[in-house]
Amino acid sequence: MKKVVISHRLHDDGMAVLEKANVKVAITNNGDPEAMLPELLDAEGLIIRIGSIDRKTMLAAKKLKVIGRPGVGVDDVDVDAATELGIPVVVAPGANTRSVAEHAFAFMFAAAKDMVHSDKELRKGNFNIRSSYKAFEIYGKTLGLVGYGHIGSILAQMAVGVGMKVVVYDPFVKPEVITEQGYQYETELTAVLAIADVVSLHVPLTPKTKNLIGETELRLMKKSAILINCSRGHIIDEVALAKALENNQLHSAATDVFSNEPVTADEPLFKYDNIIVSPHMAGQTKEAASGVATMAAEGVIAVMNGERWKNVCNPKAYEHPRWNK
């Protein structure tokens, strides 16, 4: 019987796909490569919900044919090693797009209305927090999108729907694509940071985007601006962000992601009242969790059965000799 290792249990719909395929499933409840390795030694498939996989582990797991990610982020997978070894990395594009866009949209309103801070203060008996006048209206303000992929484009539509202007920075998208939608295109990140009342980040984590927003960039933003991150934790220099929050360089921030996950109670950003946090759950709605789990499971089973599954981030893996047998 073929075997699939899962770092953590998938949504029931994803588990149902594996059950129907009649494969042996091992759930490690640990995404550390060394912890998963004993189960991987005789496994053909791996699905990583939380965790990572490196070259050393892939080399040791000699039967491994496919790696699945219930999502699109592959920064915790050594994709180069997987490609060299002929191991396709299955992703689930689009399945959680709307969920993440809605989360960023909700963050924007919660931050602009100072909802979380006011909730905490009112529970302490501070009714006068209502007169802090930190809340502001979204109508007429400018949303700055850093990244205009599927998530960014949906968020732009939502923003226009409530009367916002949209300005976009994405060097991988042609200017006319942005302007045809009625949005403003900027060739430099610095321009967007200076213009926007709300900056929302929607870029993958790569060597070029790591610490994309640091001390210099934060200083360019308006003191009345909101910074939102629903992409990856390392996109923002968290030390610089903490300093900016402490010095009230920004109105506020909101983040769903952190440099070190899972996050513990001693996370430094937690001590600031002008930041809203959530536990990397933007794509964890019922609909999205079902969609990404199902797509990942179906793709992994298909590749294990010899199919060249389309939704992989490294199609060059199919050029490996193992696929020409």
ZAVOGU-170812 format. One record per residue (C-alpha): residue number from 1; residue in three letters; z, y, x. Coordinates in Angstrom, 2 decimals. Each point is the difference from the previous one (the first is absolute). Example, Ala and Ser with C-alpha at 12.3 -4.5 7.8 and 13.67 -1.06 7.14 Angstrom:
2
BABA seq type       z       y       x
BABA   1  ALA    7.80   -4.50   12.30
BABA   2  SER   -0.66    3.44    1.37
This chain:
325
BABA seq type       z       y       x
BABA   1  MET    0.00    0.00    0.00
BABA   2  LYS   -0.91    3.46    1.27
BABA   3  LYS    2.87    2.36    0.71
BABA   4  VAL    0.48    3.73   -0.50
BABA   5  VAL    2.92    1.94    1.47
BABA   6  ILE    1.25    3.11   -1.81
BABA   7  SER    2.39    2.48    1.59
BABA   8  HIS    1.50    0.87   -3.40
BABA   9  ARG   -0.69   -1.24   -3.52
BABA  10  LEU   -3.03    1.56   -1.70
BABA  11  HIS   -0.23    1.26   -3.55
BABA  12  ASP   -0.04   -2.94   -2.43
BABA  13  ASP   -3.73    0.45   -0.62
BABA  14  GLY   -0.70   -0.45    3.72
BABA  15  MET    2.27   -3.03    0.18
BABA  16  ALA   -1.87   -1.48   -2.97
BABA  17  VAL   -3.27    0.21    1.97
BABA  18  LEU    1.56   -2.00    2.84
BABA  19  GLU    1.50   -2.53   -2.40
BABA  20  LYS   -3.36   -0.52   -1.69
BABA  21  ALA   -1.62   -0.55    3.41
BABA  22  ASN    2.40   -2.87    0.62
BABA  23  VAL    1.14    1.14    3.44
BABA  24  LYS    3.39   -0.37    1.64
BABA  25  VAL    1.79    3.35    0.08
BABA  26  ALA    2.73    0.92    2.48
BABA  27  ILE    1.87    3.27   -0.55
BABA  28  THR    1.82    1.18    3.13
BABA  29  ASN    1.73    3.08   -1.49
BABA  30  ASN   -0.48    1.49    3.42
BABA  31  GLY   -3.05    1.81    1.31
BABA  32  ASP    0.87   -0.21    3.68
BABA  33  PRO   -2.74   -1.95    1.84
BABA  34  GLU    2.50   -2.15    1.93
BABA  35  ALA    1.89   -0.84   -3.16
BABA  36  MET   -3.19   -1.03   -1.81
BABA  37  LEU   -1.48   -1.97    2.90
BABA  38  PRO    1.69   -3.39   -0.70
BABA  39  GLU   -1.57   -0.04   -3.47
BABA  40  LEU   -3.32    1.31    1.33
BABA  41  LEU   -0.53   -2.86    2.45
BABA  42  ASP   -1.58   -2.19   -2.68
BABA  43  ALA   -1.22    2.76   -2.35
BABA  44  GLU   -3.59    1.08   -0.68
BABA  45  GLY    0.89    3.17   -1.90
BABA  46  LEU    2.50    2.84    0.33
BABA  47  ILE    0.78    2.78   -2.47
BABA  48  ILE    2.15    2.86    1.30
BABA  49  ARG    1.71    2.15   -2.61
BABA  50  ILE    2.52    1.52    2.42
BABA  51  GLY   -0.22   -0.68    3.70
BABA  52  SER   -2.57   -0.40    2.74
BABA  53  ILE   -2.09   -2.48    1.95
BABA  54  ASP   -0.95    0.30    3.67
BABA  55  ARG   -2.39   -1.63    2.44
BABA  56  LYS    2.64   -2.30    1.49
BABA  57  THR    0.85   -1.45   -3.39
BABA  58  MET   -3.66   -0.44   -0.98
BABA  59  LEU   -0.68   -1.89    3.22
BABA  60  ALA    2.96   -2.29   -0.65
BABA  61  ALA   -1.01   -0.61   -3.64
BABA  62  LYS   -3.10   -1.96    0.94
BABA  63  LYS   -0.85   -1.06   -3.57
BABA  64  LEU    0.12    3.54   -1.40
BABA  65  LYS   -3.28    0.92   -1.71
BABA  66  VAL    0.82    3.13   -1.98
BABA  67  ILE    2.54    2.81   -0.33
BABA  68  GLY    0.53    1.78   -3.31
BABA  69  ARG    1.46    3.43   -0.73
BABA  70  PRO    0.84    0.91   -3.62
BABA  71  GLY   -1.18    3.56    0.54
BABA  72  VAL   -2.30    1.82    2.41
BABA  73  GLY    2.33    0.90    2.87
BABA  74  VAL   -0.56   -2.23    3.03
BABA  75  ASP    1.87    1.98    2.66
BABA  76  ASP    2.49   -2.88    0.33
BABA  77  VAL   -2.75   -2.53    0.66
BABA  78  ASP   -1.65   -0.37    3.40
BABA  79  VAL   -3.46    0.23   -1.53
BABA  80  ASP   -1.76   -0.09    3.37
BABA  81  ALA    1.64   -3.30    0.85
BABA  82  ALA   -0.78   -1.41   -3.43
BABA  83  THR   -3.65    1.00    0.35
BABA  84  GLU   -0.27   -1.58    3.46
BABA  85  LEU    1.45   -3.22   -1.39
BABA  86  GLY   -2.29   -0.02   -3.03
BABA  87  ILE    2.85    0.60   -2.45
BABA  88  PRO   -1.00    2.26   -2.92
BABA  89  VAL    2.69    2.41   -1.18
BABA  90  VAL   -0.18    0.14   -3.79
BABA  91  VAL    0.93    3.29   -1.68
BABA  92  ALA    0.25    1.19   -3.59
BABA  93  PRO   -1.93    3.27   -0.23
BABA  94  GLY    0.43    2.10   -3.10
BABA  95  ALA    2.61   -2.15   -1.68
BABA  96  ASN    2.85    2.47    0.51
BABA  97  THR   -2.03    3.21    0.27
BABA  98  ARG    1.06    1.58   -3.28
BABA  99  SER    3.61   -1.05    0.41
BABA 100  VAL    0.27    1.79    3.36
BABA 101  ALA   -1.79    3.10   -1.30
BABA 102  GLU    2.35    0.16   -2.99
BABA 103  HIS    3.02   -0.38    2.31
BABA 104  ALA   -1.14    2.94    2.13
BABA 105  PHE   -0.62    2.00   -3.18
BABA 106  ALA    3.50   -0.80   -1.26
BABA 107  PHE    1.44    0.97    3.40
BABA 108  MET   -1.74    3.36   -0.26
BABA 109  PHE    1.54    0.83   -3.35
BABA 110  ALA    3.45   -1.31    0.89
BABA 111  ALA    0.05    2.07    3.19
BABA 112  ALA   -1.42    3.14   -1.60
BABA 113  LYS    2.58   -0.16   -2.79
BABA 114  ASP    2.86   -0.90    2.41
BABA 115  MET    0.81   -2.88   -2.33
BABA 116  VAL    1.76   -2.46    2.30
BABA 117  HIS    2.22    2.60    1.66
BABA 118  SER    0.88    1.53   -3.37
BABA 119  ASP    0.79   -3.46   -1.39
BABA 120  LYS    2.44   -0.66    2.85
BABA 121  GLU    1.67    3.40   -0.36
BABA 122  LEU    0.36   -0.23   -3.77
BABA 123  ARG    1.70   -3.39    0.33
BABA 124  LYS    2.54    1.74    2.23
BABA 125  GLY    0.65    2.50   -2.78
BABA 126  ASN   -2.10    2.80    1.49
BABA 127  PHE   -1.71    1.34   -3.13
BABA 128  ASN   -0.79    3.23    1.84
BABA 129  ILE   -2.61   -1.81    2.11
BABA 130  ARG   -2.36    1.07   -2.79
BABA 131  SER    0.13    3.52    1.41
BABA 132  SER   -1.06   -0.89    3.52
BABA 133  TYR   -3.59    0.88   -1.00
BABA 134  LYS   -1.42   -2.44    2.48
BABA 135  ALA   -2.34   -1.52   -2.59
BABA 136  PHE   -3.50    1.38   -0.28
BABA 137  GLU   -3.09   -0.45   -2.17
BABA 138  ILE   -2.86   -2.22    1.15
BABA 139  TYR   -2.67    1.83   -2.00
BABA 140  GLY   -2.24    2.13    2.21
BABA 141  LYS    1.36   -1.48    3.23
BABA 142  THR   -2.12   -1.70    2.66
BABA 143  LEU    0.16   -3.69    0.82
BABA 144  GLY   -1.03   -0.82    3.56
BABA 145  LEU   -1.26   -3.54    0.42
BABA 146  VAL    0.01   -1.51    3.47
BABA 147  GLY   -2.27   -2.96   -0.61
BABA 148  TYR   -2.48   -0.30   -2.85
BABA 149  GLY   -0.34   -3.72   -0.61
BABA 150  HIS    0.51   -1.72   -3.34
BABA 151  ILE    3.62    1.15   -0.31
BABA 152  GLY   -0.68    3.57    1.05
BABA 153  SER   -2.92    0.34   -2.39
BABA 154  ILE    2.07   -1.19   -2.97
BABA 155  LEU    2.86    2.32    0.93
BABA 156  ALA   -2.47    2.89    0.18
BABA 157  GLN   -1.13   -0.72   -3.57
BABA 158  MET    3.60   -0.03   -1.19
BABA 159  ALA    0.73    3.29    1.76
BABA 160  VAL   -2.98    1.74   -1.58
BABA 161  GLY    1.19   -1.28   -3.36
BABA 162  VAL    3.19    2.06    0.29
BABA 163  GLY   -1.75    3.11    1.24
BABA 164  MET    0.24   -0.36    3.75
BABA 165  LYS   -2.56    0.86    2.65
BABA 166  VAL   -0.90   -2.72    2.51
BABA 167  VAL   -0.83    0.35    3.69
BABA 168  VAL   -0.94   -3.04    2.08
BABA 169  TYR    0.03   -1.00    3.66
BABA 170  ASP   -1.69   -3.28    0.85
BABA 171  PRO   -2.32   -0.18    3.03
BABA 172  PHE   -1.46   -3.27   -1.28
BABA 173  VAL   -1.27    1.45   -3.28
BABA 174  LYS   -3.07    2.24   -0.21
BABA 175  PRO    0.79    3.57   -1.10
BABA 176  GLU   -2.49   -0.17   -2.88
BABA 177  VAL    1.89   -2.95   -1.51
BABA 178  ILE    3.05    2.26   -0.28
BABA 179  THR   -1.75    3.17   -1.10
BABA 180  GLU   -2.05   -1.81   -2.66
BABA 181  GLN    3.31   -0.91   -1.63
BABA 182  GLY    0.95    3.66   -0.09
BABA 183  TYR    2.54   -0.22    2.80
BABA 184  GLN    0.29    2.02    3.18
BABA 185  TYR   -0.83   -1.78    3.27
BABA 186  GLU    1.61    0.90    3.31
BABA 187  THR   -1.15   -1.28    3.37
BABA 188  GLU    3.42    0.49    1.60
BABA 189  LEU    3.36   -1.45   -1.02
BABA 190  THR    1.70    3.25    0.97
BABA 191  ALA   -1.92    1.90   -2.67
BABA 192  VAL    1.20   -2.32   -2.76
BABA 193  LEU    3.59    0.19    1.18
BABA 194  ALA   -0.08    3.79   -0.06
BABA 195  ILE   -1.62    0.24   -3.45
BABA 196  ALA    1.76   -2.70   -2.02
BABA 197  ASP    3.07    0.31   -2.18
BABA 198  VAL    0.20   -3.80   -0.08
BABA 199  VAL   -1.29   -2.21    2.81
BABA 200  SER   -0.51   -3.69   -0.80
BABA 201  LEU   -0.85   -2.52    2.72
BABA 202  HIS   -2.39   -2.89   -0.71
BABA 203  VAL   -1.24   -1.33    3.33
BABA 204  PRO    0.30   -3.39    1.71
BABA 205  LEU    2.24   -0.40    3.02
BABA 206  THR   -2.10   -0.02    3.17
BABA 207  PRO    0.63    1.24    3.54
BABA 208  LYS   -1.63    3.29   -1.03
BABA 209  THR    2.10    0.49   -3.14
BABA 210  LYS    3.36   -1.00    1.47
BABA 211  ASN    2.22    3.11   -0.08
BABA 212  LEU   -2.88    1.90   -1.57
BABA 213  ILE    2.60    2.32   -1.50
BABA 214  GLY    2.39    1.16    2.69
BABA 215  GLU    1.98    3.09    0.86
BABA 216  THR   -3.09    2.16    0.57
BABA 217  GLU   -1.60   -1.03   -3.28
BABA 218  LEU    3.20    0.47   -1.99
BABA 219  ARG    0.31    3.55    1.30
BABA 220  LEU   -3.47    0.75   -1.36
BABA 221  MET    1.05   -0.85   -3.54
BABA 222  LYS    1.34    2.53   -2.48
BABA 223  LYS    3.79    0.16   -0.27
BABA 224  SER   -0.54   -0.48   -3.73
BABA 225  ALA   -2.12   -3.15    0.48
BABA 226  ILE    0.64   -3.65   -0.84
BABA 227  LEU   -1.01   -2.86    2.33
BABA 228  ILE   -0.69   -3.42   -1.56
BABA 229  ASN   -0.58   -3.27    1.84
BABA 230  CYS   -1.10   -3.16   -1.83
BABA 231  SER   -2.03   -1.37    2.92
BABA 232  ARG    1.95   -1.27    3.02
BABA 233  GLY    3.25    1.15    1.57
BABA 234  HIS   -1.36    0.63    3.47
BABA 235  ILE   -2.50    2.56   -1.33
BABA 236  ILE    2.85    2.54    0.10
BABA 237  ASP    2.23    0.62    3.01
BABA 238  GLU    3.28   -0.64   -1.82
BABA 239  VAL    2.10    1.78    2.64
BABA 240  ALA   -2.11    3.12   -0.49
BABA 241  LEU    0.19   -0.37   -3.78
BABA 242  ALA    3.79   -0.27    0.11
BABA 243  LYS    0.14    3.18    2.05
BABA 244  ALA   -2.29    1.79   -2.45
BABA 245  LEU    2.09   -1.08   -2.97
BABA 246  GLU    3.24    1.03    1.69
BABA 247  ASN   -1.41    3.43    0.81
BABA 248  ASN   -1.56    0.40   -3.47
BABA 249  GLN   -3.47    0.39    1.49
BABA 250  LEU   -1.34   -1.67   -3.15
BABA 251  HIS    0.90    0.14   -3.66
BABA 252  SER    0.39   -3.78    0.12
BABA 253  ALA   -1.54   -3.34    0.90
BABA 254  ALA   -0.47   -3.35   -1.74
BABA 255  THR   -0.69   -3.29    1.72
BABA 256  ASP   -0.52   -3.56   -1.10
BABA 257  VAL   -0.38   -1.30    3.56
BABA 258  PHE    1.97   -0.01    3.22
BABA 259  SER   -0.63   -0.73    3.66
BABA 260  ASN    2.53   -2.83   -0.07
BABA 261  GLU    0.06   -2.24   -3.05
BABA 262  PRO    1.90   -1.38   -1.76
BABA 263  VAL    2.08    3.18    0.01
BABA 264  THR    3.78   -0.13    0.36
BABA 265  ALA    2.65    2.33   -1.41
BABA 266  ASP    0.33    1.86    3.30
BABA 267  GLU   -3.60    1.28   -0.09
BABA 268  PRO    0.24    3.57    1.44
BABA 269  LEU   -2.23    1.53   -2.70
BABA 270  PHE    2.43   -1.07   -2.72
BABA 271  LYS    2.49    2.75    0.82
BABA 272  TYR   -2.30    2.78   -1.18
BABA 273  ASP   -0.05    1.17   -3.63
BABA 274  ASN   -3.51    1.41    0.29
BABA 275  ILE   -1.74   -3.36    0.31
BABA 276  ILE   -0.71   -2.63   -2.65
BABA 277  VAL   -0.30   -3.61    1.17
BABA 278  SER   -1.14   -3.32   -1.43
BABA 279  PRO   -0.08   -3.49    1.61
BABA 280  HIS   -3.72   -0.46    0.72
BABA 281  MET   -0.56   -0.71   -3.68
BABA 282  ALA   -2.96    2.24   -0.84
BABA 283  GLY   -2.25   -3.03   -0.30
BABA 284  GLN    2.64   -2.20   -1.61
BABA 285  THR   -0.68    0.59   -3.66
BABA 286  LYS   -0.40   -3.09   -2.19
BABA 287  GLU   -3.74    0.53   -0.19
BABA 288  ALA   -0.47    0.64    3.71
BABA 289  ALA    2.30   -2.79    1.15
BABA 290  SER   -1.90   -2.45   -2.17
BABA 291  GLY   -3.36    1.27    1.20
BABA 292  VAL    0.68   -0.03    3.74
BABA 293  ALA    1.78   -3.36   -0.11
BABA 294  THR   -2.81   -1.60   -1.97
BABA 295  MET   -2.74    1.42    2.24
BABA 296  ALA    1.81   -1.01    3.18
BABA 297  ALA    0.72   -3.52   -1.24
BABA 298  GLU   -3.54   -0.55   -1.28
BABA 299  GLY   -1.47    1.24    3.27
BABA 300  VAL    2.24   -2.18    2.15
BABA 301  ILE   -0.80   -3.12   -2.02
BABA 302  ALA   -3.72    0.80    0.11
BABA 303  VAL   -0.04    0.39    3.79
BABA 304  MET    2.06   -3.17    0.44
BABA 305  ASN   -2.72   -1.76   -1.97
BABA 306  GLY   -2.70    1.34    2.31
BABA 307  GLU   -1.21    2.94   -2.10
BABA 308  ARG   -0.94    3.26    1.68
BABA 309  TRP    2.20    2.20   -2.16
BABA 310  LYS   -1.31    3.54   -0.36
BABA 311  ASN    3.26    1.95   -0.07
BABA 312  VAL    1.02   -0.28    3.65
BABA 313  CYS    0.67    2.83    2.43
BABA 314  ASN   -1.68   -1.81    2.90
BABA 315  PRO   -3.32   -1.52   -1.13
BABA 316  LYS   -0.92   -0.54    3.66
BABA 317  ALA    2.42   -2.93   -0.06
BABA 318  TYR   -2.79   -1.91   -1.75
BABA 319  GLU   -2.08    0.29    3.18
BABA 320  HIS    2.43   -2.33    1.80
BABA 321  PRO   -1.39   -3.44    0.89
BABA 322  ARG    2.53   -1.67   -2.32
BABA 323  TRP   -2.01    1.42   -2.93
BABA 324  ASN   -3.29   -1.47    1.24
BABA 325  LYS    1.05   -3.60   -0.03
